[in-house]
Amino acid sequence: MIGMVLAAGAGRRLRPYTDTLPKALVPVDGETTILDIALSNLAEVGLTDVVIVVGYRATAVEERKDELEKKYGVSITLVHNDKAEEWNNAYSLWLAREHFAKGVLLVNGDTVHPVSVEKTLLANRGPQILLAVDNVKTLADEEMKVILDGEGNLQRITKLMDPATANGEYIGATLIEPAAAEALADSLQATWERDPDLYYEDGYQELVNRGGKIGVAPIGEVAWVEVDNHDDLAKAREIAKTY
């Protein structure tokens, strides 16, 4: 199994930091960036082969590749998304599809969370695809919300639902088993070909609509944040100090 980080996004709401950096390289604790935390977490659970999907300001990641490999004891493979400023991340994840067959622990490059999330996913292996879900947090409109079926598997995933109907929030971390590789790649391709502005979570929905099963793993009371704007960044900086 390998680690994977989606780090192609521009993060325009985080300017001026993202005038020159991708969102994943915005610092959250001194010189420690969101990407640093992601790599540290993956290395701590033994996933030292890591694929990073880059796009916006990709050279900033390329320039730090050797340093990051030495610092965290990882081997990094970069996958380039030349549509990162035009298309959404369903296409980004699809571009890394050749690596799915190795088994992947995927994390978003704009999420600050502790290594307990990775440990929770690995401890609950079984479903071909397993999502880390916060079922404690009070939800609002912006979150990527989930509804579960009667067996506790994913039924619906979207931001576009009434928060009161949701069972929790997907936090941007997924365990993908090798057996899911082909079906997931096909679902992602159908998703971005239908609309390149769709999220990879829409690819998960496509997979479910086709009869696929996606499980969830509740993460419990965990301090984490998706960094979309400066308020989120301030929260991330408070959280990162506690790791």
N, C-alpha and C positions, 0 to 999 in steps of 0.2 A: 504494500500500500504506500501511496505517496501523498504528500501535501499539495494543495493547490490554492493560490491566492488570485482573486480577480482584482487587478490593480490598473485597469485601463481608463478609468473615469477621470473627468476633468475637475469636477467639484467646483463649479463656478460660484456657488454661494459661499465659498471659503476664500475668495479673493481678499487680500492680495497674495496670500500664501500660494494659491494655485495659479497665479500668473506665470510662475516658473516651475512649479512642481505638480506632479499628479497628486490626487487626494491622499493616496496611501503613504506619501512621504511627508505629509504635514506632521510636525513635531507635536507630541502630546505630553512629554515628560523630559525636559531638558532637550537633549539631542535625540531622544528615543521617539521614533515615528510610529504610526499605525502599522506599517509594514514590519518594523522591528518586533512589535508585540506579536504579530501573527507568526513570524518565523520562529521566535522564541517558544511560543506555544507548541507549534508543530514539532520542533526539535525535542521539546521536553517529553512528548509522547512517542518519540522514536521515529518520527517521519522526517528523515533527513534528505530525501530526494523531493524537491519542491519545484513545481511548475508555477510560474507567475505569468499571467496574461497582462501584457502592457499595451499601451496605446498612446493616450495623451501624455506628452512630455516623457516618452519612453526612455530617452537618453539619460534622464536623471536616475532611473533605476539601473540602466546599463552601466553607468559610471560607478555605482555603488555595489555592483554585483559581487566583485571579488572581496570587498570589505565585509559584506553581509555573509558570504559563504564562510569566511574565516571566523567571524564573530560568533556565529550560531552553529558552526559545524555542519552546514548543509551544502548540498549540491543543487544549484539553481539552473533550471531550463526556462528560457524566456520564449513565450509565444506572442507574436505581434499581431495586434488588431489595427489594421489600417483604416477602419471605419469607426474608431472609438469616439470621434467627435460628431459623428453623424447618426450612428445607430446605437441601440440600447444593448444591455448585457446578455440577452439571449444569444446574440451572435458571438459575443466574447467567449462565453462558456462553450458554445459549439466548436469554436476554433481549436479548443483544447481536447477535442473528442478522442483523438488517438491515444490519449493517456488514460481514458476511463477504464480500459481493460486491466490496468494495474491495480485498480481499487484506489479511490481518492477520498481524502478528507478535504473538502472545499471550504474556504472561508472568504468572506467578502473583504476587500481591501479598504473598506471604510468603517469597519466595526471594531470597537475596542471591547474585548471581553477577556476574562481570565481563562487559564488553561483548564479549569474545571469543565468548560464546555466541550473541549476536545475529549477529555476523559469520559464525560457522560456519553458522548456518541460512541466511543470505542467500547464502552462497557455494555452498551445495549445493541450490539451488532446482531443482526438477524434479518430484518427487512433488506431488500435489495437497495433501497434508498431510504435514508433516515434523516429527518430534519430536527435540528435543535429548536425547541419552541419554549418561549416564555409564557407560561400560563398564570403568572402572578400579576404582572404589570397591568395597570389600568390603560386601556387602549383608546386611541383617538383616530383621526382620519388618515394620517400619514403612514401608519404602520402597515407592514405586509402581514395581513391577518389570515388566520386559518380557521376552517370549520372541519371537524372530524366526523367520520361516519360512526355507525353503531359499534363497529369493531375497534374504534380508536385510530383508524387510518385516515389519511388525508382525503377529504372530499372536495374542498375548495380552498384556493389560496389566491388572494388578491388584496390590493389596497382598497378596492372599490366595494366595500361592504359596510353595513352598519356595525360599528364596534360592539354594540350590545349583543349581536348574534354570534360573535367570534368566540372560539375556544382558546385563543392565544395569539401570539405574534411569532412568526418565523424570524430568527435573529441573524440569519446570514451565515449559517454553518450547516453543512450537509455531508453525510457519509454516503458515498456511492460505491456499492460493491461491484466487482468485475462483471457479474451476471447481468447488471443493468446497463452496461455500456452501449449496446447497440440500440436498445429501445429508447434510451435517453437521448442519444445523438439524433435519432430519427425524429423524436418529438421536438427537440430544440430546432432542428432544421425546418420542420413544418411551421414552427412558431415564428422564426425570424423571416421566413419567406412570405408568410401571411402578412406580417407587419414588422419591419425591422426596428420599430420603436418599442417593441415589447420586452419585458423582463424575462430572465431565465426562469423565474418562478411561473411565468405563463407556460413555459415548456413543461414544468412539473404538472401543471393543470392539464395540458395536452396529454401527457402520459396517463394521468388518472382517467381522463375522458376516454382513452383507448382501452381502459380496463386494467391498467397497471396499478400496483399497490405501492404506496409510499407511507412509511411509518413515521412516528414522531417520538422524540425523547424530551420530556420536560426538563429544563435546566435548574429549576428551583429558584431560590432567592439569590440571585446573582446580580452584581453591579456591572452593567454593560451599557453601551450606547452606540447607535449608528450615527456617524459624524456627517451630517448634511450641511450644517450651517454653523455660525460662530457660537450660538448658544450651546449646540451639541459639543463643539470643540472645548468650550469651557468645562462642560460636564466630563468630557473625556479626560481632561487634564487632572481633574479631581480624582477620578476613578483610577487612572494609571498610577498615581502615587501609591495606591494601596496594593499593587501587584508585587 
